[in-house]
Amino acid sequence: MPVTIDRTFSADLGERWLERGRKRLQSADLTPHAETFGVVEEMADGIARISGLPDVRLNEQLRFEGGETGLALTLDADSISAVLLDDAVRIEAGMRVSGTGEVVRVPVGEGLLGRVVDPLGRPLDGGPPIAETDTLPVERPAPAIIERDLVSSPVETGVLVVDALFALGRGQRELIIGDRATGKTSVALDAIINQKHSYMVCVYVAVGQRASAIDRAIEAVRTHGAPERCIFVVASAAEASGLQWLAPFAGFTMAEYFRDKGQHALIVIDDLTRHAATHRELALLTREPPGREAYPGDIFYLHARLLERAARLSPELGGGSLTALPIAETDAGNLSAYIPTNLISITDGQIVLDSRLFAANQRPAVDVGLSVSRVGGKAQKRALRQVSGRIRLDYAQFLELEMFTRLGGVSDPRFKATLTRGERIRAVLAQTRFSPMRQADQVALLAALNAGILDAIEPEAIAALRPRIGSVLDASADDLVAAIEANEKLDDAALERLVDLVRSLTGTGHG
């Protein structure tokens, strides 16, 4: 049977197709465009040597032919040295590279809270992509002096030895420094965990750490703290050197978003010693001239421009704050090494952890003699400042006397009283991990210490006494708790009430 073709239908179809083609041709931009691109000349050790791209700026983000990204780290007369921010396996000589015209930007906003991300804001926790669309550059200028306000509000860490002797203020930069495995990360995590009682946003930045150590830190915050108000920026030791170098800057940018909105943020960088080593590695690979200990000449400027971004803004700018707790590692307790010296000079104080104290089971192993806070004391709550005034001096005298008693016994009653009080101070300052104390409980415990109530009990009993103070205060002295939280000064009668409450827990009676 012959097939009949509807030629009218076919002609209409052809006309419509032709009309669509003409419209597409008319809308197409056929004017010539100039495109500048470079070529990878050499690729080795995560560093790409690129020729061309004469208009690329320092720290500009580069885009490779396969979609990988890099960072222009050094600019020479005829080439660029770029550090890779992605897997460099597929990058080879001859590939095209183009500039983006802007520095690396990272996502910021509420959508990052509770998430584990890499320094580029890509999720690492198996969750959905980051919902926020706002981005900010990783390199941002530090607030000017006129834009800053005085550090006058405390950051409550829940660690008694820190809050009482080396108080932190909002907007402060306090270095945590010590040998390997002395509890530096634990002190910082305790500060993060204690913010579950505040509205402070916390950012934990892991630089060059083992994956297992990072997992333990994140799990500790999820178990004991408020992870829904935390951001975890992870660049482990297995990641590209470029990501490790970028991590602290990305973390600061994410935290600054909340500071600029008038909120309060806390950032922990764990740690800057590894970050400095990464910077040295990249500098040597890009053939920069080495300086002291093979570090490049800009190592001080690198960390200074990073940590200066921590500040408390003036009320005209919202009054937000960003507090920084950078961590640094020493070798054999040498605080005079190059990187520790630099960081100590940049920050507003340091919390020094001693390996000998750690080995003696003093936790946290804080060296009271070498630690200092140059700003936070002005932000310390009045009641806590009342009861902590003489503790540092008394403890220093005890440590000195204890050293001499190792040579022989002490018969003088005054010396025995000093030793007794010093042993109780040491027991009071000892504290287990992830067991923060609110400041009202700290005030009550220190008031009892000053009154001599704790001298009648064994130092080992103080650890059992500590968790019972809170419930007693809530039941019998809630007005004093409110007064302490309101930053009011306590009179002698109020201090005596606190002492009596602690005395009732010890069962020692009035002496």
BELTA-V749902 format. One record per residue. RES is the residue in one letter. D_FIRST is the distance of its C-alpha to the first C-alpha in Angstrom with 2 decimals. Layout:
res={RES RES}
d_first={D_FIRST D_FIRST}
This chain:
res={M P V T I D R T F S A D L G E R W L E R G R K R L Q S A D L T P H A E T F G V V E E M A D G I A R I S G L P D V R L N E Q L R F E G G E T G L A L T L D A D S I S A V L L D D A V R I E A G M R V S G T G E V V R V P V G E G L L G R V V D P L G R P L D G G P P I A E T D T L P V E R P A P A I I E R D L V S S P V E T G V L V V D A L F A L G R G Q R E L I I G D R A T G K T S V A L D A I I N Q K H S Y M V C V Y V A V G Q R A S A I D R A I E A V R T H G A P E R C I F V V A S A A E A S G L Q W L A P F A G F T M A E Y F R D K G Q H A L I V I D D L T R H A A T H R E L A L L T R E P P G R E A Y P G D I F Y L H A R L L E R A A R L S P E L G G G S L T A L P I A E T D A G N L S A Y I P T N L I S I T D G Q I V L D S R L F A A N Q R P A V D V G L S V S R V G G K A Q K R A L R Q V S G R I R L D Y A Q F L E L E M F T R L G G V S D P R F K A T L T R G E R I R A V L A Q T R F S P M R Q A D Q V A L L A A L N A G I L D A I E P E A I A A L R P R I G S V L D A S A D D L V A A I E A N E K L D D A A L E R L V D L V R S L T G T G H G}
d_first={0.00 3.87 6.59 9.55 12.92 15.99 18.46 21.32 21.13 21.09 24.05 25.99 25.59 26.88 29.76 30.87 30.83 32.88 35.29 35.95 36.63 39.09 40.92 41.33 42.60 45.07 46.39 46.86 50.44 50.46 54.24 55.96 57.57 60.44 60.19 63.18 62.84 65.04 64.56 65.90 68.44 69.78 69.06 71.63 73.25 71.13 72.22 69.86 71.45 69.44 69.84 68.89 68.66 71.90 71.63 71.36 74.18 76.18 74.54 71.25 68.12 65.87 62.17 60.95 57.56 56.44 57.54 61.01 64.01 67.49 70.78 72.63 75.98 77.84 77.41 78.80 79.02 75.89 74.13 73.43 74.08 71.67 71.93 68.66 67.91 64.95 64.28 65.00 63.09 60.10 62.24 63.07 64.45 62.22 60.48 60.42 62.61 62.78 65.36 64.68 67.60 69.16 71.13 69.78 69.10 68.90 67.66 70.41 70.79 70.90 67.67 69.58 72.11 71.94 69.65 70.14 68.81 69.24 71.03 67.78 67.16 64.39 64.68 66.07 66.34 62.70 62.37 59.89 60.13 63.04 62.16 64.63 63.44 66.91 68.12 71.50 72.73 74.61 77.39 79.16 82.68 85.39 86.87 89.76 93.28 93.30 90.11 91.71 93.90 96.64 95.80 97.33 95.04 94.93 92.07 92.94 92.02 93.50 95.36 99.05 100.42 98.05 98.43 102.20 103.17 100.35 98.55 95.29 94.50 91.20 90.36 92.46 91.56 93.21 92.81 92.63 93.95 95.10 94.57 91.52 91.21 93.87 91.78 90.69 87.18 88.63 90.83 87.90 85.67 88.48 88.55 84.79 84.99 87.86 85.74 84.02 86.93 86.24 83.41 83.48 80.22 80.57 78.79 79.30 78.47 78.43 78.90 78.82 79.56 78.37 75.32 77.34 80.10 77.62 76.02 79.50 80.38 77.20 77.59 81.23 80.27 77.51 79.95 83.07 82.05 79.53 76.47 74.59 76.92 76.73 74.56 74.52 73.84 73.50 73.69 74.77 76.26 72.86 71.28 71.19 74.53 73.04 72.18 75.69 77.21 75.11 75.65 79.01 77.88 74.68 76.72 79.15 76.39 74.90 78.39 79.28 76.44 78.36 81.72 80.55 79.39 82.97 82.50 84.36 82.89 84.22 82.84 83.79 83.09 83.37 84.58 85.62 87.29 83.93 82.50 85.30 84.57 80.89 81.99 84.31 81.57 79.19 82.03 82.94 79.34 78.99 82.30 84.37 88.12 89.57 92.66 94.76 93.36 90.40 89.13 88.01 90.26 88.08 88.16 90.67 88.67 85.49 86.97 89.10 86.18 84.35 87.18 88.42 85.28 86.88 88.85 89.65 88.53 90.75 90.37 88.94 85.99 85.46 88.07 85.60 86.70 85.40 87.67 87.21 88.28 87.63 88.47 90.10 91.19 94.51 95.71 98.90 99.67 100.04 99.64 100.84 97.79 95.71 92.77 94.87 97.39 94.71 93.15 96.55 97.43 94.17 94.19 96.59 97.99 97.15 97.11 98.37 97.61 99.99 99.08 102.58 102.30 98.89 100.37 103.19 100.61 101.21 97.86 96.93 98.90 99.87 102.79 104.75 106.96 104.24 101.75 101.98 100.13 101.19 99.46 98.53 102.10 102.10 99.10 100.57 101.18 104.81 105.47 104.11 106.16 109.24 109.06 107.80 110.42 112.71 110.31 109.43 113.08 114.16 111.39 112.30 115.95 114.93 112.89 115.79 118.29 116.06 116.02 119.82 120.10 118.35 121.60 123.68 124.24 124.92 127.92 128.07 126.82 125.27 123.19 122.17 121.03 118.98 117.35 116.62 115.04 113.03 111.60 110.46 108.92 106.95 105.75 104.78 102.79 100.93 97.58 94.63 91.13 88.82 91.70 92.37 95.35 95.36 98.18 100.17 100.41 101.42 104.16 105.56 105.62 107.31 109.81 110.79 111.14 113.44 115.51 116.13 114.39 112.32 115.40 116.34 113.11 111.71 109.13 106.64 106.81 105.57 102.00 101.98 103.59 101.01 98.02 100.35 101.61 98.52 98.56 102.30 102.00 99.19 101.26 104.67 104.31 101.05 103.00 104.07 100.54 99.38 102.29 101.43 97.77 98.92 100.96 104.30 107.57 109.17 112.85 115.23 114.79 111.00 111.36 113.89 111.42 108.83 111.46 112.51 108.93 108.52 111.98 110.94 108.13 110.49 113.07 115.92 117.65 119.80 121.89}
